[in-house]
Amino acid sequence: MKKGFYVGLGIIIVLILSLLGYGFYLNQRSENQITERMNERRLPLHGAKVTTRSIYPVFKMDLLNFYSNEMVDATALVNGRINKFFVERNGIVRAGDPLVELFNEEVALQLRQADSDILQAEAALTRAQNTYNRYAQLVEMDAISKQNFDEAKAEFDSAKARLENYRAKREQISIQQSRQIVTSPINGEVLRFYRQVGSYVLAGNPLALIGNFDTLHFEFEIADNSILQIALGQNFELAFPNAESFSKTYGAHYSVGNRGKQQTFPTKLIEISPSVNQPAEVRKLTWEVDNSTGLLEPGFYDGSEIRFTTPRKCLTIPKVATFDNRNDKVYVVENGVLKIREITVGVTDGVYLEIVSGLNEGDIVITSSSAGLTEGIEVEVIFDEEAN
């Protein structure tokens, strides 16, 4: 009886030990498999191939300062009191058109005095001429002395000189009188009057501001490597993607509707300083804007873009592939392993960057966030086109 009991107990113990051993074996095997799989696992990251494509590059500017080369003051050339305005504010004028009439009482008095002096000089000249003519006849008949004739001739010449002098003075006064009409120095629009009717002004005082905003200019600086992507005289478009409408400081006229963010302005690069044949790291670009629409005015505008009007075919990568938008480094994948690559970029359309150097066609760049990534990590690339 006892023998059977012990045999059964032994069998049970053997079974228990066998089960424990088999469980330990299975557990160890699973851990080994997990470790092997973890070692073989690659980090999945999004990426894209370096590709040649046509893009429409864009230069984004935070702030532009527009100025006009045709914005001048019409000034008084004589002292006087403003009598009237010939045009209203924002009126369109041509060069030479009358703007303001001044009145100077002294000029009027001087003009009347000059007329009186001329009349007296003309009468004196007539008398001197008659005397000279008579003496000329008498001297031929030896009726008078040569000295009397010479005195008559001298008086005649003196009378002519006095008349010419009075006429010259009147001409000067007439010029002063004509300057009481202040005219526009340029073609343009009357942006502002500085004085009111009845105000007394001195010669040299500004009376009105005239501006022609059909063409505006602005400047900004750019890195030399980007200069290589544009050419002097090249045409572009200027846009304001965030503008709902354009405000008017001077109240100048619109030639078209105010389309805000939908409006574009033909723009041309007219100067690069220093010129491209001189070494420089940064260059100043001067641009000319066709503002025949009348929507823009001199002053500051924010959130603008200069857009290429013709496509540029170049080697490109997605802009998001660069380190924190610094545009000088990217992660590339070489044989499944991450590597840091330094690059030189050119222009951008806001989505793609032109690659000037550092990458070749077909290279793979990582477009996932670079946070936490290091060189040497094995990765599995999910191409953006496939992910979409």
C-alpha positions as CSV (number, residue, x, y, z in Angstrom):
1,M,0.0,0.0,0.0
2,K,2.7,2.4,1.0
3,K,4.8,1.4,-1.9
4,G,2.1,2.4,-4.4
5,F,1.6,5.7,-2.6
6,Y,5.3,6.5,-2.9
7,V,5.4,5.5,-6.5
8,G,2.4,7.8,-7.3
9,L,4.0,10.6,-5.4
10,G,7.2,10.3,-7.3
11,I,5.4,10.3,-10.6
12,I,3.6,13.5,-9.6
13,I,6.9,15.2,-8.5
14,V,8.5,14.2,-11.8
15,L,5.6,15.6,-13.8
16,I,5.7,18.9,-11.8
17,L,9.5,19.2,-12.3
18,S,9.0,18.4,-16.0
19,L,6.3,21.1,-16.4
20,L,8.5,23.7,-14.5
21,G,11.5,22.9,-16.7
22,Y,9.4,23.1,-19.9
23,G,7.9,26.4,-18.8
24,F,11.4,27.8,-18.1
25,Y,12.5,26.6,-21.5
26,L,9.5,28.3,-23.2
27,N,10.1,31.5,-21.3
28,Q,13.8,31.7,-22.1
29,R,13.1,30.9,-25.8
30,S,10.5,33.7,-26.0
31,E,12.9,36.2,-24.4
32,N,15.6,35.3,-26.9
33,Q,13.1,35.7,-29.8
34,I,12.0,39.1,-28.5
35,T,15.6,40.2,-28.1
36,E,16.4,39.0,-31.6
37,R,13.4,40.8,-33.0
38,M,14.2,44.0,-31.2
39,N,17.8,43.8,-32.5
40,E,16.5,43.3,-36.0
41,R,13.8,46.0,-35.8
42,R,14.3,49.3,-37.8
43,L,12.9,52.7,-36.8
44,P,10.1,53.7,-39.3
45,L,10.6,57.3,-40.6
46,H,9.0,59.3,-43.4
47,G,11.3,60.3,-46.2
48,A,11.5,61.5,-49.8
49,K,13.9,61.2,-52.7
50,V,16.0,64.1,-54.0
51,T,14.2,64.9,-57.3
52,T,14.6,67.3,-60.2
53,R,11.3,69.3,-60.6
54,S,10.1,72.7,-61.8
55,I,9.2,75.1,-59.1
56,Y,8.0,78.7,-58.9
57,P,10.4,80.2,-56.2
58,V,9.1,82.7,-53.7
59,F,11.0,85.3,-51.6
60,K,9.1,86.0,-48.4
61,M,9.6,89.4,-46.7
62,D,8.4,90.4,-43.3
63,L,8.5,94.1,-44.0
64,L,8.9,96.2,-47.1
65,N,9.4,100.0,-47.3
66,F,8.0,101.4,-50.6
67,Y,9.3,104.8,-51.8
68,S,8.6,106.9,-54.9
69,N,11.2,108.7,-56.9
70,E,8.5,111.2,-58.0
71,M,7.2,112.7,-54.8
72,V,8.0,116.4,-54.4
73,D,6.7,119.6,-52.8
74,A,5.4,122.5,-54.8
75,T,6.9,125.6,-53.1
76,A,6.2,129.3,-53.2
77,L,8.8,131.3,-55.2
78,V,7.6,134.7,-53.9
79,N,6.1,136.0,-50.7
80,G,2.4,136.4,-50.7
81,R,-1.0,135.5,-49.3
82,I,-2.9,132.4,-50.6
83,N,-5.7,133.7,-52.7
84,K,-7.2,130.4,-54.1
85,F,-6.5,126.8,-55.0
86,F,-7.0,125.7,-58.6
87,V,-7.3,122.0,-57.8
88,E,-8.6,119.9,-54.9
89,R,-6.8,117.3,-52.8
90,N,-6.2,114.1,-54.8
91,G,-6.7,116.0,-58.0
92,I,-4.7,114.7,-61.0
93,V,-2.3,117.3,-62.4
94,R,0.3,117.5,-65.2
95,A,3.7,119.3,-64.8
96,G,3.1,123.0,-65.2
97,D,-0.6,122.9,-64.2
98,P,-1.5,125.8,-61.8
99,L,-2.0,124.7,-58.2
100,V,-2.1,127.8,-56.0
101,E,-2.6,131.6,-56.6
102,L,-0.7,133.9,-54.3
103,F,-1.3,137.7,-54.0
104,N,1.5,140.2,-53.2
105,E,0.4,143.9,-53.0
106,E,4.0,145.1,-53.4
107,V,4.4,143.3,-56.7
108,A,1.2,145.0,-58.0
109,L,2.5,148.5,-56.9
110,Q,5.9,147.9,-58.3
111,L,4.3,146.9,-61.6
112,R,2.3,150.1,-61.8
113,Q,5.4,152.1,-60.9
114,A,7.4,150.4,-63.6
115,D,4.7,151.2,-66.2
116,S,4.8,154.8,-65.2
117,D,8.6,154.9,-65.4
118,I,8.5,153.4,-68.9
119,L,6.0,156.0,-70.1
120,Q,8.2,158.8,-68.8
121,A,11.3,157.2,-70.3
122,E,9.5,156.8,-73.7
123,A,8.6,160.5,-73.6
124,A,12.1,161.5,-72.7
125,L,13.5,159.3,-75.5
126,T,11.2,160.9,-78.1
127,R,12.3,164.4,-77.1
128,A,16.0,163.3,-77.1
129,Q,15.6,161.7,-80.5
130,N,13.9,164.8,-82.0
131,T,16.7,167.0,-80.7
132,Y,19.3,164.6,-82.0
133,N,17.7,164.5,-85.5
134,R,17.5,168.3,-85.7
135,Y,21.0,168.8,-84.5
136,A,22.2,166.3,-87.1
137,Q,20.8,168.5,-89.9
138,L,22.2,171.7,-88.3
139,V,25.7,170.3,-87.9
140,E,25.8,169.4,-91.6
141,M,25.0,173.1,-92.4
142,D,27.6,174.3,-89.8
143,A,24.7,176.0,-88.0
144,I,25.8,174.5,-84.6
145,S,29.0,173.4,-83.1
146,K,30.2,169.9,-83.1
147,Q,30.1,170.0,-79.3
148,N,26.3,170.7,-79.2
149,F,25.7,167.8,-81.6
150,D,27.7,165.4,-79.4
151,E,25.8,166.5,-76.4
152,A,22.5,165.9,-78.1
153,K,23.7,162.4,-79.3
154,A,24.8,161.6,-75.7
155,E,21.4,162.6,-74.3
156,F,19.7,160.4,-77.0
157,D,21.8,157.4,-76.1
158,S,21.2,157.9,-72.4
159,A,17.4,158.1,-72.9
160,K,17.5,154.8,-74.8
161,A,19.5,153.2,-72.0
162,R,17.1,154.5,-69.4
163,L,14.1,153.1,-71.3
164,E,15.8,149.7,-71.7
165,N,16.6,149.7,-68.0
166,Y,13.0,150.4,-67.0
167,R,11.7,147.8,-69.3
168,A,14.1,145.2,-67.8
169,K,12.9,146.1,-64.3
170,R,9.3,145.7,-65.4
171,E,10.2,142.3,-66.9
172,Q,11.7,141.3,-63.6
173,I,8.5,142.4,-61.8
174,S,6.4,140.6,-64.3
175,I,8.4,137.4,-63.5
176,Q,7.6,138.0,-59.8
177,Q,4.0,138.5,-60.7
178,S,3.9,135.2,-62.7
179,R,5.4,133.4,-59.8
180,Q,2.4,134.2,-57.8
181,I,0.8,131.2,-59.7
182,V,2.4,128.1,-58.2
183,T,2.5,125.2,-60.6
184,S,2.9,121.5,-60.3
185,P,6.6,120.4,-60.8
186,I,5.7,116.9,-62.0
187,N,2.8,114.8,-63.4
188,G,1.0,113.2,-60.5
189,E,-1.7,113.6,-57.8
190,V,-2.1,116.3,-55.2
191,L,-1.6,114.4,-52.0
192,R,-1.7,117.2,-49.5
193,F,-2.0,121.0,-49.1
194,Y,0.1,122.4,-46.3
195,R,-1.7,125.8,-46.0
196,Q,-5.2,127.2,-46.3
197,V,-6.7,130.1,-48.3
198,G,-5.7,133.4,-46.6
199,S,-2.4,132.1,-45.1
200,Y,0.7,134.2,-45.7
201,V,3.7,132.3,-47.0
202,L,7.3,133.2,-47.7
203,A,9.3,132.3,-50.7
204,G,10.6,128.7,-50.2
205,N,7.6,127.5,-48.1
206,P,6.1,124.2,-49.3
207,L,2.4,124.6,-50.4
208,A,1.4,121.2,-51.7
209,L,2.8,117.6,-51.9
210,I,2.6,116.1,-55.4
211,G,3.2,112.4,-55.9
212,N,3.3,110.0,-58.8
213,F,2.9,106.5,-57.5
214,D,2.6,104.7,-60.8
215,T,6.0,103.3,-60.1
216,L,7.3,102.5,-56.6
217,H,10.6,101.0,-55.4
218,F,11.8,99.0,-52.5
219,E,15.1,97.4,-51.4
220,F,16.2,94.4,-49.3
221,E,19.4,92.4,-48.7
222,I,19.9,88.8,-49.6
223,A,22.7,86.2,-49.3
224,D,25.0,86.0,-52.2
225,N,24.3,82.3,-53.0
226,S,20.6,83.2,-53.7
227,I,21.7,86.0,-56.1
228,L,22.9,83.3,-58.5
229,Q,19.3,82.2,-58.9
230,I,18.0,85.5,-60.2
231,A,19.0,87.9,-63.0
232,L,19.0,91.7,-63.4
233,G,16.0,92.8,-65.3
234,Q,14.1,89.6,-64.5
235,N,10.3,89.9,-64.1
236,F,8.5,88.8,-60.9
237,E,5.1,89.3,-59.2
238,L,4.7,90.9,-55.8
239,A,1.8,89.7,-53.7
240,F,0.5,90.2,-50.1
241,P,-1.1,86.8,-49.1
242,N,-2.4,88.1,-45.8
243,A,-3.8,91.4,-47.0
244,E,-7.6,91.7,-47.0
245,S,-7.4,95.1,-48.5
246,F,-4.9,98.0,-49.0
247,S,-5.2,101.0,-46.8
248,K,-4.5,104.5,-48.2
249,T,-2.5,107.0,-46.1
250,Y,-2.7,109.8,-48.7
251,G,-6.1,108.8,-50.1
252,A,-4.7,108.4,-53.6
253,H,-7.1,107.2,-56.3
254,Y,-7.6,103.5,-57.2
255,S,-7.4,102.6,-60.8
256,V,-8.9,99.1,-60.2
257,G,-10.8,97.3,-57.5
258,N,-9.1,96.5,-54.2
259,R,-8.6,92.7,-54.4
260,G,-6.4,92.4,-51.3
261,K,-4.6,89.0,-51.1
262,Q,-5.7,88.2,-54.7
263,Q,-3.9,91.2,-56.1
264,T,-0.4,90.9,-57.7
265,F,1.9,93.6,-58.9
266,P,4.4,93.2,-61.8
267,T,7.9,93.7,-60.3
268,K,11.3,93.9,-61.8
269,L,14.8,93.6,-60.3
270,I,16.6,96.8,-61.5
271,E,19.8,96.9,-59.4
272,I,22.2,94.6,-57.5
273,S,24.7,96.3,-55.2
274,P,27.6,95.5,-55.2
275,S,27.4,94.0,-58.7
276,V,27.7,90.3,-59.1
277,N,31.3,90.6,-60.5
278,Q,32.5,91.8,-57.1
279,P,32.9,89.5,-54.2
280,A,30.4,89.9,-51.4
281,E,28.5,87.7,-48.9
282,V,25.4,89.9,-48.9
283,R,24.0,92.1,-51.6
284,K,21.3,94.8,-51.8
285,L,18.6,94.3,-54.3
286,T,16.5,97.2,-55.7
287,W,13.1,96.4,-57.2
288,E,10.7,98.4,-59.3
289,V,6.9,97.8,-58.9
290,D,4.3,98.6,-61.5
291,N,1.6,100.3,-59.4
292,S,-0.6,101.5,-62.2
293,T,-3.5,100.1,-60.3
294,G,-3.0,102.8,-57.6
295,L,-3.4,100.3,-54.8
296,L,0.0,100.9,-53.1
297,E,1.5,104.0,-51.6
298,P,4.9,104.9,-50.1
299,G,5.2,103.4,-46.7
300,F,5.7,100.1,-44.9
301,Y,3.9,96.9,-45.8
302,D,4.2,93.5,-44.1
303,G,3.8,89.9,-45.1
304,S,4.7,90.2,-48.8
305,E,6.1,87.7,-51.3
306,I,8.1,88.1,-54.5
307,R,7.1,85.3,-56.8
308,F,8.9,84.0,-59.9
309,T,6.7,84.2,-63.0
310,T,8.6,81.5,-64.9
311,P,9.3,78.0,-63.5
312,R,12.8,77.0,-62.4
313,K,13.9,73.5,-63.1
314,C,16.3,72.3,-60.3
315,L,17.3,69.6,-57.9
316,T,14.9,69.8,-54.9
317,I,14.0,68.3,-51.5
318,P,10.9,69.0,-49.3
319,K,11.5,72.0,-47.1
320,V,10.6,70.0,-44.0
321,A,13.6,67.8,-44.5
322,T,16.0,70.4,-43.1
323,F,17.0,70.7,-39.5
324,D,14.5,73.1,-37.8
325,N,14.3,75.0,-41.1
326,R,17.9,76.0,-40.8
327,N,18.5,74.9,-44.4
328,D,22.0,73.8,-43.9
329,K,21.7,70.1,-42.8
330,V,19.5,67.1,-43.5
331,Y,19.4,63.4,-42.5
332,V,20.0,61.1,-45.4
333,V,19.7,57.3,-45.4
334,E,22.7,55.3,-46.6
335,N,22.2,51.5,-46.6
336,G,19.4,51.8,-44.1
337,V,21.5,53.9,-41.7
338,L,21.0,57.6,-40.8
339,K,23.7,60.0,-41.8
340,I,24.0,63.8,-41.4
341,R,24.6,65.7,-44.6
342,E,25.6,69.4,-45.0
343,I,23.9,71.1,-47.9
344,T,23.7,74.4,-49.7
345,V,20.3,75.6,-50.8
346,G,19.1,78.1,-53.3
347,V,15.6,79.4,-53.8
348,T,12.3,77.9,-52.5
349,D,8.6,78.0,-53.4
350,G,7.7,77.5,-49.8
351,V,7.3,73.7,-50.1
352,Y,10.5,72.6,-51.9
353,L,14.1,73.8,-51.6
354,E,16.5,74.0,-54.4
355,I,19.7,72.0,-53.7
356,V,22.9,73.8,-54.9
357,S,25.3,71.2,-53.4
358,G,25.5,68.4,-50.9
359,L,22.9,66.0,-52.4
360,N,22.5,64.0,-55.6
361,E,19.5,62.9,-57.6
362,G,17.9,59.8,-56.0
363,D,19.4,60.4,-52.5
364,I,16.9,59.7,-49.7
365,V,16.3,62.5,-47.1
366,I,14.2,62.1,-43.9
367,T,11.1,64.3,-43.7
368,S,10.1,63.2,-40.2
369,S,11.0,65.5,-37.3
370,S,14.7,65.4,-36.5
371,A,14.1,65.6,-32.7
372,G,15.7,62.6,-31.0
373,L,17.4,61.3,-34.1
374,T,21.2,60.6,-34.2
375,E,23.6,59.3,-36.8
376,G,23.9,55.5,-37.0
377,I,20.3,54.6,-36.3
378,E,18.9,51.9,-38.6
379,V,15.7,53.1,-40.2
380,E,12.9,51.9,-42.4
381,V,11.9,54.6,-44.8
382,I,8.2,55.2,-45.6
383,F,8.2,57.4,-48.6
384,D,5.9,60.4,-48.4
385,E,4.2,59.6,-51.7
386,E,3.4,56.1,-50.3
387,A,2.3,57.5,-47.0
388,N,-0.2,59.7,-48.8
